[in-house]
Amino acid sequence: MVEDASQLTAIHRGLWFLLWAGVGPLHAQASARFDVTTSNRYVWHGLSRAAGVLLQPSLAVGYQFHGLTLASGLVRHYELDRASPDELSELGSGTGHLGEDNLWGQVDFALGTVWLRSGFARYLFHGVVPQGGSGPLRNTAETYLAVGVAIAYLNPQLEAWWDVDRVKGGFLRASVSSPVMGWPFAPFFFVALDGEVGLNLGQAPDPAQPDNLANFSDRGLTHTALGLNSSFRVRHWPGLGSASINLGLRGQLNLDDATRYDGIGRTRHVIAWLSAGVTLLLGGEARTVR
């Protein structure tokens, strides 16, 4: 399974965990997944939240029975370098450390090649507000619904996210991925191309409720992005699981003023970033897939 490089950050890494667990077996099975990823930018819903040296460990667990899968997990976001007052950072200026925690839970249901997903995400910020960071007052939560089709060469999906706490508005994300290269013999490796577009439905400033915080500047398209992602299976332990190395390159065209924001006094219409990580998968289909 090849991950979208933008989803290697934030909660969406946990969502892709279910594709590793698989939807084919007809017996109950449990799975666990641990990721450690480093990148030079943290992007969520098209919004740049931090730039510099980032480390993002995550843990996900799931239980599958027939076509139904229950899963939950935690993603942490560490900023490792020191940010200046005008640099993009969740922590604010000062020495880097933990900037954000994401807690999530979801239910997936697969019916043939079509899958449905519903879940929630909780965002906890640890920045220092007087130093320009994102503090606990920005904590919020989202619910989401998604539908997708998993076929051999084209995998489209549509996600609807709704902020139910701080912003109280909707966001849509449409994406598609396609494998471009694969080597089915050890050592296994896979390469995929993916694209996405974001649409803000109600997370812009509301003149009728000026005290509400906003994620985007205007209604409408927020960004488009294109990514090239690779996964290398470096080890398989029969009856236990597998380990993989993931590499990603991603570019994004920013269409909303909020997605263009890149630090105090800085805007960028086009951004690009790299990611690299290690995935350890235990249980589930990983015990038998070679």
C-alpha positions in Angstrom: 0.0 0.0 0.0 1.4 3.4 -1.0 0.5 6.4 1.1 -0.4 9.9 0.0 2.6 12.0 1.2 0.3 14.7 2.5 -1.6 12.1 4.6 1.7 11.0 6.2 1.1 14.0 8.3 -1.8 14.6 10.6 -4.6 12.2 11.2 -5.0 10.9 7.7 -2.1 8.6 8.2 -4.2 6.7 10.6 -7.0 6.5 8.1 -4.9 4.7 5.5 -4.1 2.1 8.1 -7.2 0.2 7.2 -6.0 -0.4 3.7 -3.0 -2.2 5.2 -5.3 -4.4 7.3 -7.3 -5.4 4.2 -11.0 -6.1 3.6 -10.8 -9.5 2.1 -10.6 -12.1 4.9 -13.8 -13.6 6.2 -12.6 -14.1 9.8 -12.1 -11.7 12.6 -8.6 -10.3 12.9 -6.8 -7.6 14.8 -4.0 -5.3 13.5 -1.6 -2.7 14.8 0.4 -0.2 12.9 3.3 2.1 14.0 4.7 4.9 11.8 7.6 7.3 12.3 7.8 10.0 9.5 10.0 13.0 9.0 9.3 15.9 6.6 10.0 19.5 6.0 6.4 20.7 6.1 3.2 19.8 7.9 0.1 20.4 5.8 -3.5 19.7 6.9 -6.6 20.2 4.6 -4.2 22.2 2.4 -3.2 24.6 5.2 0.5 24.8 6.1 0.8 24.5 9.9 4.6 24.2 10.3 7.8 24.2 8.3 11.2 23.0 9.1 12.4 19.7 10.5 9.3 17.7 11.7 8.9 14.3 13.3 5.5 12.6 13.3 5.1 9.3 15.1 1.7 7.6 15.1 0.1 4.4 16.4 -3.1 2.8 15.1 -5.0 -0.3 16.1 -7.9 -2.0 14.4 -10.3 -5.0 14.6 -11.9 -6.4 11.5 -14.8 -8.8 11.1 -16.0 -9.6 7.6 -16.4 -6.2 5.8 -16.6 -4.1 9.0 -13.5 -2.6 10.6 -13.2 -0.6 13.8 -10.0 1.5 14.3 -8.5 4.3 16.4 -5.1 5.9 16.9 -2.9 8.8 17.9 -0.6 11.0 15.8 1.9 13.4 17.4 3.7 16.3 15.6 7.1 17.4 16.9 9.0 20.5 15.6 12.6 19.7 16.0 14.3 23.0 15.0 14.1 26.5 16.5 11.6 28.8 14.8 12.1 32.6 14.5 9.1 34.9 15.2 8.2 35.1 11.4 8.5 31.4 10.6 5.6 29.0 10.2 5.2 27.1 13.5 2.5 25.8 15.7 4.7 26.3 18.8 5.8 29.9 18.2 9.4 31.1 18.4 11.7 29.1 20.5 13.1 25.6 20.8 11.1 22.9 19.1 9.0 20.2 20.8 5.5 18.8 20.7 3.2 21.0 18.7 0.0 19.0 18.2 -1.8 15.8 19.1 -4.5 14.1 16.9 -6.8 11.5 18.4 -9.1 9.6 16.0 -11.6 6.8 15.8 -13.5 5.4 12.8 -15.7 2.7 11.4 -15.2 1.3 7.8 -17.5 -0.9 5.9 -16.5 -2.6 2.6 -19.0 -3.9 0.0 -17.1 -5.3 -2.9 -14.9 -2.6 -4.4 -16.8 0.2 -2.6 -16.0 1.3 1.0 -17.7 3.7 3.4 -16.1 5.4 6.3 -17.3 7.5 9.3 -15.3 8.8 12.2 -14.1 11.6 14.4 -10.9 13.5 15.0 -9.8 15.6 18.0 -7.0 18.2 17.6 -5.0 19.3 20.7 -2.5 22.2 20.3 0.5 22.8 22.6 1.9 26.0 21.3 2.7 29.2 23.2 0.2 31.9 22.1 2.3 35.0 23.2 5.2 33.7 21.0 2.9 33.2 18.0 2.0 29.6 18.5 -1.3 27.7 18.5 -2.4 27.1 22.0 -5.3 25.2 23.7 -7.9 27.8 22.7 -7.5 26.4 19.1 -8.4 22.9 20.2 -11.2 21.5 18.1 -12.9 18.4 16.8 -14.2 17.1 13.4 -16.5 14.4 12.2 -16.2 13.0 8.7 -17.8 10.8 6.1 -16.0 9.3 3.2 -16.8 7.0 0.2 -14.3 5.4 -2.2 -13.8 2.8 -4.8 -10.8 0.4 -4.7 -10.1 -0.9 -8.2 -6.9 -2.0 -9.9 -5.7 1.2 -11.6 -7.8 4.1 -10.3 -8.9 4.7 -6.7 -11.1 7.8 -6.3 -12.6 8.9 -3.0 -14.6 11.8 -1.6 -14.4 13.0 2.0 -16.7 15.4 3.9 -15.3 17.0 7.1 -17.4 19.0 9.5 -15.8 21.0 12.4 -18.2 20.6 15.3 -16.3 22.6 18.0 -14.3 25.7 17.2 -15.1 26.6 13.6 -18.4 24.8 12.9 -18.2 24.5 9.1 -17.7 22.0 6.3 -14.8 21.0 4.1 -14.7 18.7 1.1 -11.7 16.8 -0.3 -11.8 14.9 -3.6 -8.8 12.7 -4.4 -7.7 10.0 -6.7 -4.7 7.7 -6.7 -3.2 5.3 -9.3 -0.3 2.9 -9.2 2.4 3.7 -11.7 5.0 1.0 -10.9 5.2 -2.2 -8.8 7.6 -5.0 -8.3 5.8 -8.1 -6.9 8.9 -10.1 -6.0 11.1 -9.6 -2.9 12.2 -7.0 -2.1 8.7 -5.6 -2.9 8.3 -1.9 -3.9 5.4 0.1 -5.2 5.1 3.6 -6.7 1.8 5.6 -6.9 0.6 9.0 -8.2 -2.2 10.8 -6.5 -4.0 14.2 -6.8 -6.5 16.1 -4.7 -8.6 19.2 -4.6 -10.1 20.9 -1.6 -13.4 22.9 -1.3 -14.3 25.1 1.7 -18.1 25.0 2.4 -18.3 26.9 5.6 -15.0 27.4 7.4 -14.4 31.0 6.3 -15.1 34.1 8.5 -18.8 34.6 9.2 -19.9 38.3 9.4 -22.9 37.2 11.5 -20.6 35.5 14.1 -17.4 37.6 14.1 -16.1 35.9 17.3 -15.9 32.5 15.6 -12.5 31.4 14.4 -12.0 30.4 10.7 -9.7 28.0 8.8 -10.0 29.6 5.4 -10.4 33.1 4.0 -13.3 32.5 1.5 -15.7 29.9 0.3 -14.7 27.9 -2.7 -11.6 26.0 -3.9 -8.8 26.0 -1.4 -6.0 24.1 -3.1 -5.0 21.4 -5.6 -2.1 19.0 -5.0 -0.2 16.3 -6.8 2.0 13.6 -5.1 4.4 10.8 -6.0 4.7 8.2 -3.3 6.8 5.0 -3.0 6.8 2.1 -0.5 9.5 -0.4 -0.1 8.8 -3.7 1.9 12.2 -4.3 3.6 11.2 -7.1 5.9 8.4 -9.7 6.3 8.0 -11.9 9.4 5.7 -14.9 8.6 2.9 -15.1 11.1 3.7 -11.7 12.6 3.9 -8.7 10.2 6.1 -6.6 8.0 8.2 -3.4 7.9 8.3 -0.9 5.1 10.1 2.3 4.1 8.0 5.1 2.6 9.2 8.1 0.5 7.1 10.9 -0.8 7.3 14.1 -2.9 4.3 16.5 -3.0 3.5 19.8 -4.7 0.5 22.1 -4.0 -1.1 25.0 -5.7 -2.6 27.3 -3.1 -5.9 29.0 -4.1 -7.1 30.5 -0.8 -5.3 33.2 1.1 -5.2 30.9 4.2 -3.5 28.1 2.2 -1.0 30.7 0.8 0.0 31.8 4.3 3.6 30.7 5.1 4.5 32.7 8.2 4.2 36.3 9.3 4.3 38.5 6.2 4.9 35.5 3.9 2.7 34.0 1.2 3.4 31.3 -1.3 1.2 30.3 -4.2 3.1 27.0 -4.8 4.7 24.8 -2.2 6.5 21.5 -2.3 7.8 19.2 0.4 9.4 15.8 1.0 8.7 13.1 3.5 10.3 9.8 4.5 9.2 7.3 7.1 9.2 3.7 8.4 6.0 1.6 8.9 5.7 -1.4 11.1 2.6 -3.5 10.6 1.6 -6.3 12.9 -1.3 -8.8 12.6 -4.2 -8.9 10.1 -3.4 -9.6 6.5 0.2 -8.6 7.0 0.9 -11.9 8.6 0.2 -13.8 5.3 0.8 -11.4 2.5 4.2 -11.9 0.9 
